[in-house]
Amino acid sequence: MTEKRTIKVRELIRDLRSGFTASQLMNKYKLSTKNMRLLFRKLLEVNAVNKTELDEWSSLYQCSIQASIRRIRRRRIKFLLRIFEAGNPLEYGFVRDLSENGLCIEGIDAGVGDVKTFIIRPPGSINSGLPLVLEATCQWVTTQEMGRKKKILAGFEITHISGPASEELQELLGRS
């Protein structure tokens, strides 16, 4: 029979905040990568830590935690879908995944808590003339170094969308 380990949460959080690396934490607490992910998820669920505190370990927990705390599963976008920040049409990014109440964007700089208005012109909407305009709040940000460039991914919760834009979103979700 496997012996159940007890981890002192206060000590773990102190180690997290003092700059321990993921491998140091896994060694100290004798955790596998999978168990480390589960532990991060539990800490978030009970509000012992916030997502910002776990940014350093985003590669470890990003997929499992963010997918697990979403209420609605996002759909991966299988085609290039540009998204623009309102008032800044020369700067754009790409929608990576989408749901009725959230989206992941690559290429637009944001900080947790930022509220932005976005414009998406889905394929086919050019004929109808209805771009999808929505307001969203940034929930998480991940930056990956790729040589001299940075790859920015940010997750947004949709906080406002008009009726016609909502219908266009539903149509877009049906295409992905």
C-alpha positions as a Markdown table, in Angstrom:
| # | Residue | x | y | z |
|---|---|---|---|---|
| 1 | Met | 0.0 | 0.0 | 0.0 |
| 2 | Thr | 1.3 | 3.5 | -0.9 |
| 3 | Glu | 2.0 | 5.8 | 1.9 |
| 4 | Lys | 0.3 | 9.2 | 1.6 |
| 5 | Arg | 2.6 | 12.2 | 1.9 |
| 6 | Thr | 1.7 | 15.4 | 3.7 |
| 7 | Ile | 2.9 | 18.6 | 2.3 |
| 8 | Lys | 2.9 | 21.7 | 4.5 |
| 9 | Val | 1.1 | 24.3 | 2.3 |
| 10 | Arg | 2.5 | 27.3 | 4.0 |
| 11 | Glu | 6.1 | 26.0 | 3.6 |
| 12 | Leu | 5.4 | 25.2 | -0.1 |
| 13 | Ile | 4.0 | 28.7 | -0.8 |
| 14 | Arg | 7.0 | 30.3 | 1.0 |
| 15 | Asp | 9.3 | 28.2 | -1.2 |
| 16 | Leu | 7.3 | 29.3 | -4.3 |
| 17 | Arg | 7.5 | 32.9 | -3.4 |
| 18 | Ser | 11.2 | 32.8 | -2.4 |
| 19 | Gly | 12.3 | 31.7 | -5.9 |
| 20 | Phe | 12.6 | 28.0 | -5.9 |
| 21 | Thr | 12.8 | 26.5 | -9.4 |
| 22 | Ala | 10.3 | 23.8 | -10.5 |
| 23 | Ser | 12.9 | 21.1 | -10.2 |
| 24 | Gln | 13.9 | 22.2 | -6.7 |
| 25 | Leu | 10.3 | 22.1 | -5.6 |
| 26 | Met | 9.7 | 18.7 | -7.2 |
| 27 | Asn | 12.9 | 17.4 | -5.5 |
| 28 | Lys | 12.1 | 18.8 | -2.1 |
| 29 | Tyr | 8.5 | 17.6 | -2.0 |
| 30 | Lys | 9.2 | 14.4 | -4.0 |
| 31 | Leu | 6.7 | 15.3 | -6.7 |
| 32 | Ser | 6.4 | 14.1 | -10.3 |
| 33 | Thr | 5.5 | 16.7 | -13.0 |
| 34 | Lys | 1.9 | 15.4 | -13.0 |
| 35 | Asn | 1.6 | 15.8 | -9.2 |
| 36 | Met | 3.2 | 19.2 | -9.4 |
| 37 | Arg | 0.5 | 20.2 | -11.9 |
| 38 | Leu | -2.2 | 18.9 | -9.6 |
| 39 | Leu | -0.8 | 20.7 | -6.7 |
| 40 | Phe | -0.6 | 24.0 | -8.6 |
| 41 | Arg | -4.3 | 23.5 | -9.6 |
| 42 | Lys | -5.3 | 22.8 | -6.0 |
| 43 | Leu | -3.5 | 25.9 | -4.8 |
| 44 | Leu | -5.3 | 28.0 | -7.3 |
| 45 | Glu | -8.7 | 26.4 | -6.5 |
| 46 | Val | -8.4 | 27.3 | -2.8 |
| 47 | Asn | -7.0 | 30.8 | -3.6 |
| 48 | Ala | -3.8 | 30.0 | -1.8 |
| 49 | Val | -1.9 | 31.5 | -4.8 |
| 50 | Asn | -2.9 | 33.4 | -7.9 |
| 51 | Lys | -2.0 | 32.8 | -11.5 |
| 52 | Thr | 0.5 | 35.6 | -11.6 |
| 53 | Glu | 2.5 | 34.0 | -8.8 |
| 54 | Leu | 2.7 | 30.8 | -11.0 |
| 55 | Asp | 3.8 | 32.6 | -14.2 |
| 56 | Glu | 7.3 | 31.3 | -13.9 |
| 57 | Trp | 6.0 | 27.7 | -14.0 |
| 58 | Ser | 3.5 | 28.4 | -16.8 |
| 59 | Ser | 5.0 | 25.7 | -19.1 |
| 60 | Leu | 4.4 | 23.2 | -16.3 |
| 61 | Tyr | 0.8 | 24.1 | -15.5 |
| 62 | Gln | -0.5 | 26.2 | -18.4 |
| 63 | Cys | -2.4 | 23.4 | -20.2 |
| 64 | Ser | -3.7 | 21.5 | -17.3 |
| 65 | Ile | -4.7 | 24.3 | -14.9 |
| 66 | Gln | -6.2 | 26.7 | -17.4 |
| 67 | Ala | -8.2 | 24.0 | -19.1 |
| 68 | Ser | -9.4 | 22.6 | -15.8 |
| 69 | Ile | -10.7 | 26.0 | -14.4 |
| 70 | Arg | -12.6 | 27.0 | -17.5 |
| 71 | Arg | -16.3 | 26.5 | -17.3 |
| 72 | Ile | -16.7 | 26.2 | -21.1 |
| 73 | Arg | -14.2 | 24.3 | -23.2 |
| 74 | Arg | -12.5 | 26.4 | -25.9 |
| 75 | Arg | -12.2 | 25.4 | -29.5 |
| 76 | Arg | -8.9 | 25.5 | -31.3 |
| 77 | Ile | -9.0 | 27.8 | -34.3 |
| 78 | Lys | -7.8 | 25.8 | -37.3 |
| 79 | Phe | -7.2 | 28.8 | -39.6 |
| 80 | Leu | -5.4 | 32.1 | -39.3 |
| 81 | Leu | -7.9 | 34.5 | -37.6 |
| 82 | Arg | -6.6 | 38.0 | -37.1 |
| 83 | Ile | -7.6 | 40.1 | -34.1 |
| 84 | Phe | -7.1 | 43.8 | -33.7 |
| 85 | Glu | -7.1 | 46.0 | -30.7 |
| 86 | Ala | -9.7 | 48.8 | -31.3 |
| 87 | Gly | -8.0 | 52.1 | -32.0 |
| 88 | Asn | -4.8 | 50.4 | -33.1 |
| 89 | Pro | -5.5 | 48.8 | -36.5 |
| 90 | Leu | -1.8 | 48.4 | -37.4 |
| 91 | Glu | -1.1 | 46.1 | -34.4 |
| 92 | Tyr | -2.7 | 42.7 | -34.6 |
| 93 | Gly | -2.5 | 39.2 | -33.3 |
| 94 | Phe | -4.1 | 35.8 | -33.9 |
| 95 | Val | -6.9 | 34.0 | -32.1 |
| 96 | Arg | -5.6 | 30.6 | -31.1 |
| 97 | Asp | -8.7 | 29.2 | -29.3 |
| 98 | Leu | -12.1 | 30.5 | -28.6 |
| 99 | Ser | -15.3 | 29.9 | -26.6 |
| 100 | Glu | -18.5 | 31.7 | -25.9 |
| 101 | Asn | -16.9 | 33.5 | -23.0 |
| 102 | Gly | -13.1 | 33.6 | -23.7 |
| 103 | Leu | -10.3 | 33.5 | -26.1 |
| 104 | Cys | -6.5 | 33.0 | -26.3 |
| 105 | Ile | -4.6 | 35.5 | -28.4 |
| 106 | Glu | -1.1 | 35.3 | -29.7 |
| 107 | Gly | 0.8 | 38.5 | -30.5 |
| 108 | Ile | -1.0 | 41.3 | -28.6 |
| 109 | Asp | 0.7 | 42.5 | -25.5 |
| 110 | Ala | -1.4 | 42.6 | -22.3 |
| 111 | Gly | -1.2 | 42.4 | -18.6 |
| 112 | Val | -3.5 | 40.5 | -16.2 |
| 113 | Gly | -6.5 | 42.7 | -15.5 |
| 114 | Asp | -6.2 | 44.8 | -18.6 |
| 115 | Val | -9.6 | 45.5 | -20.3 |
| 116 | Lys | -9.3 | 45.7 | -24.1 |
| 117 | Thr | -11.8 | 46.1 | -27.0 |
| 118 | Phe | -11.0 | 43.8 | -29.8 |
| 119 | Ile | -12.2 | 43.6 | -33.4 |
| 120 | Ile | -12.3 | 40.3 | -35.3 |
| 121 | Arg | -13.3 | 40.1 | -38.9 |
| 122 | Pro | -14.1 | 36.4 | -39.4 |
| 123 | Pro | -13.9 | 34.9 | -42.9 |
| 124 | Gly | -17.2 | 35.5 | -44.6 |
| 125 | Ser | -18.1 | 38.5 | -42.5 |
| 126 | Ile | -16.7 | 40.8 | -45.2 |
| 127 | Asn | -19.9 | 40.2 | -47.2 |
| 128 | Ser | -22.2 | 40.8 | -44.3 |
| 129 | Gly | -20.1 | 43.8 | -43.1 |
| 130 | Leu | -20.3 | 42.7 | -39.5 |
| 131 | Pro | -17.0 | 42.5 | -37.7 |
| 132 | Leu | -17.1 | 40.9 | -34.3 |
| 133 | Val | -16.5 | 43.6 | -31.7 |
| 134 | Leu | -16.0 | 42.5 | -28.0 |
| 135 | Glu | -14.6 | 43.7 | -24.8 |
| 136 | Ala | -12.5 | 41.3 | -22.8 |
| 137 | Thr | -10.4 | 41.2 | -19.6 |
| 138 | Cys | -7.0 | 39.6 | -19.5 |
| 139 | Gln | -6.8 | 36.6 | -17.2 |
| 140 | Trp | -3.3 | 35.3 | -17.8 |
| 141 | Val | -0.2 | 36.1 | -19.9 |
| 142 | Thr | 2.7 | 33.9 | -21.0 |
| 143 | Thr | 5.8 | 35.1 | -22.8 |
| 144 | Gln | 8.2 | 32.7 | -24.5 |
| 145 | Glu | 11.6 | 33.7 | -25.7 |
| 146 | Met | 12.2 | 32.5 | -29.3 |
| 147 | Gly | 15.6 | 33.7 | -30.3 |
| 148 | Arg | 15.4 | 37.5 | -30.6 |
| 149 | Lys | 11.7 | 37.5 | -30.6 |
| 150 | Lys | 9.1 | 37.0 | -27.9 |
| 151 | Lys | 6.0 | 35.0 | -28.3 |
| 152 | Ile | 3.2 | 36.5 | -26.2 |
| 153 | Leu | 0.1 | 34.4 | -25.4 |
| 154 | Ala | -2.8 | 35.9 | -23.4 |
| 155 | Gly | -6.1 | 34.5 | -22.2 |
| 156 | Phe | -9.1 | 36.8 | -22.1 |
| 157 | Glu | -12.5 | 36.5 | -20.6 |
| 158 | Ile | -15.2 | 38.1 | -22.8 |
| 159 | Thr | -17.0 | 40.7 | -20.6 |
| 160 | His | -19.2 | 42.4 | -23.2 |
| 161 | Ile | -20.4 | 41.5 | -26.7 |
| 162 | Ser | -23.3 | 42.9 | -28.7 |
| 163 | Gly | -26.2 | 40.7 | -30.0 |
| 164 | Pro | -25.1 | 40.7 | -33.6 |
| 165 | Ala | -21.5 | 40.1 | -32.6 |
| 166 | Ser | -22.7 | 37.2 | -30.4 |
| 167 | Glu | -24.4 | 35.6 | -33.3 |
| 168 | Glu | -21.3 | 36.0 | -35.4 |
| 169 | Leu | -19.3 | 34.4 | -32.6 |
| 170 | Gln | -21.6 | 31.4 | -32.6 |
| 171 | Glu | -21.2 | 31.0 | -36.3 |
| 172 | Leu | -17.4 | 31.2 | -36.0 |
| 173 | Leu | -17.5 | 28.6 | -33.2 |
| 174 | Gly | -19.4 | 26.3 | -35.6 |
| 175 | Arg | -16.6 | 26.7 | -38.2 |
| 176 | Ser | -13.7 | 25.9 | -36.0 |
